């Protein structure tokens, strides 16, 4: 706490008048010290008085033109993850228009999005961290109950044996199931056929079984 003035205590709450007299004297001495100064006279327009008035008016956090922050309250986080870091970032965005979107963000209502829509705005949107949209099998479409046969036949279908498939079907499964476990299984089968991607020529390398040489490094 700061001693900025006389502490108001009701006179009738305490019978010790000497205590109140000493308290008044202490307050007068404190106020006299704040008003008197040896730096110069206190006239209107005086530089010293103007500086002190400006210092008294500047309360709270201050951001200097060179980017330094002063008057930080005790206990406040002072790194880039706290309010001080956000304040300096906003100040920098005022001079650099390219940082406005990073500091303040964008108003979604100005981007043509219907935020009052009861349905999903983008059904194919997976998440902010997804590198690709949702696949068709990941989207929840409304279909008639007659088409929901997976729950009835999934335990009755024969196991998929990729070793029986040809090269053309394996390539189809590989390129049409990106990021899926089926793509990895197809890649294993293609590797068994000695079909790999040639990184030097940037194209699929299709050697014939007759001319295949395991010692070659192009596969």
N, C-alpha and C positions, 0 to 999 in steps of 0.2 A: 504494500500500500504506500501511497505517496502522501506526505503532509502538505496538502494544498490549501488548507484553511483551518479556521477555528472549529474544533470539535464541539458540536452543539450538545450540551448536557443540561437538562432541566434543572433550574436552581432549587426547586422544591424537592428534588429527588435525593439531595445530599445536604446534610446540615453543616458540612465543613466549608466555611466561606474562604478559608485560607487556600484551600485547594483550587477554588475557582479563580481567585485572584492570581495565583501563580500560573495558572493555565492561560489567563488572559495576557499576562506579561510575556509568557513564552511565545504566544501567538503574535504579539506585537513585535517582539524581537525578530521572529522569523520573517514577518512581512516587511520589516524595515531592511533586513538584509537583502531581500529580493528586489526592493525598489531602489536601494542605494547602490552606487557603482563608482569605482575609482577610475574607470576607463574614460570617462568624459561626461559632459552635461547631457541631461535628458531633455532635449527640445524636440518639438515636432519636426520630422524630416531628418533627424540625426541618424547617421549610418548605424551606430551601435544599437540605438533603440529599434531601428527598422529591422536589423538582423535578428535581434532577440524576439521581436514580434513575429517574424517569419518562422523562427524556430519553434515558437509556441503554437503557431497555427498548423505547422506540419506535424501532425500526429499520425501514428500508425506506420505501416510499411511504406518506405519511399524508394523509388527506383531512379537512380541517377542517370544522367545522359550517357555515361560511359558503360552502363549496364550493371553497375554494382547496386546491391540492395542493402538498405540500411533500416534501422529501427525495427528489426525483427524481434517479435516477442519471444520470451523465453519458453522453451518447450515445443516450439514449432519446428517441424521437419525442414531442414535447410538444403537437402539435396534436390536432385532433379525430379524426384518422384513426389514431392510435396507441393503445397500451394505456392511456395516461393519459385520453384521451377516452372510451374504453370504460368505464374505472373510474368516471369522473364520471357517465356516463350510467346505469350500474347503480345508483350511489348515489341518483340522482334518481328512478329507478324504484322504489326502496324506499318513497318517500313519495308517489309518484303511481302508483296501480295501472294507470292507462291507458297507461303507458309500458312496462309489463312485457313485452308482446308485441313491442315495438320493440327493447327492449334484450336480452332473453333469448330471444325467439322462442317458438314453441309446440311442444310435444311431439306429433309426428304420431301416435304410438300412442294418444293420448287423443282423437283426432278420428274414430275408427272406421275408420281405413285399415288394410287388411291388407298390411303391408309385406313379408310373406313370400310374396305372390302371385307366381307365375312370369310372369303376364301383366300387361299394362298396366292400371293401376287405372282410368284414364279414357281410353278410346280416342279421344275427341273433344278431348282436351286438347292444344293445339298447343304452347304454350310459356308461361312466366310473363309474357312481354311481349306476347303476342297479345291483341288486343282482342275476338276472337271465337273460338269453338271451330272445330275442323276441319270442313270441308265433307264431305259424303258421298264426293265423288270423291277427297278427300285421305286417306281412311281405308283402310288396307290390310285389306280383307276377304278371307276365304278363300272362293274360288269354284271350281267345277269347271273343268277345263281346257277343256271345250267352250264355256264362255262367254268365254274369253280370245281374242276374235276381233280385237281392235284391232291386234295386231301383223301380222295378215294383210290387213286391209282399209284401214288408215290411209293407204296410198299410192294406193289405188284410188278413194277417195271424191272427188267433185267439190268444188271450193272453195265455201265458204259465201259467198253474195252477199246481204248484208243489204238491199241496195237493192230487192230483189224482194219483201221481206216487207211485210206490212201493219202498220198502227199497233198493232193488238192484239198481234201476235206480238213486235213490237219492245219494247212495254211489258213483256211477259212476260219477255223475255230481259234487259231492264234490271234488273228487280226480283228476278229469280231468280238472278242471277250477280253478287251484290255483291262488290266488290273484285277482280273478274276482268277480264281484257282484253276479254272479250265484252261486259261492261257499258259500257265506253268506246266500243266500236264501235256498240253499240245507241244510245248517247247521241248519237253523231255523226249517225246516220240520223234520229233523232227531231228533231235540230236542223234537219236539211234539210227536215223536214215542218213546221217552225216550231212544234214542240211543246216547250215549256219549262215549268219549274216556276215558278209565280208566287210569289215570296217575300213579297209583300204579303198575299195571301190564303191563303198556305200550302196550295196545292192545284195540281194539274196544270192548266195553261192550255191549252185545246184550241180554238184559233181555226179557223174554216173558211177554206178557200182563197179563197173569194170575198170575204170581209170582211177578209182579212189586210192589214195596213198596216205596212210595215217601219219607219215613223217612230214608231210607238207604243213606249213604254218598258215596257209591261207584260209583254213576252215575255222 
